Amino acid sequence: MLTLLGRAWASGGGSAHVQAAPIVTATPAKVALPGALSAIDPASCSLAVQADSLADGRREVVESFLEKHSCEISDLAHDFVLAAELNKIDYRLLPVLAVLESGCGRASRNYNLFGWANGRKPFASFQQSIHFVAQRLRIAPHYYGKTVAQKLKVYNRRIAYQRKVLRMMETMPAPGSDLLMAEDPADVGGLE
């Protein structure tokens, strides 16, 4: 069962149903939505998770993290959190990867923040790269169902890199942490 835009979408056997109206999908793993809606399109899905992703402090934490690393993309903090929320991945992973892989876009080609496909995958915008990579980290067969540490082993096999990502992620409060409810992002885990 997928809840999106306040509607329940049940899927099974390669189709999704909305109030008994079948929508044929290409594969059982994907849920097709009517019209131009997409389960990962930030324009159509932001309403579904916007309240949660803005109210719990993650956006402010990501924004502070990016500013701490002199990132000109700190205004995309909401996209990082939204992509993580939509794809059920740790909200701290994507900002850290963006810092390490492209210096927050400073060293990127074609808006590829994450060096995806060895930096050869072109994107139309940084937002598109954020949402694409988040989706791949959730549903691509070699990432599906894995923990962050297991995903990192596939993403980059270098142990030193994996440790660095995990250490940098630890500078931000873990999901569900009471620190996320701090009034001021400067009060959160040494992010000043």
Buried (B, 14 or more C-beta within 10 A) or exposed (E): EEEBEEEEBEBEEBBBBBEEEEBEBEEEEBBBBEEEEBBBBBEBBBEBBBEEBBEBBBBBBBBBBBBBBEBEBBEBBBBBBBBBBBBEBBBBBBBBBBBBBBBBBEEBEEBBBBBBEEBEBEBEEBBBBBBBBBBBBBBEEEBEEBEBEEBBBEBBEEEEBBEBBBEBBEBBBEBEBEBBEBEEBEEBBEBE
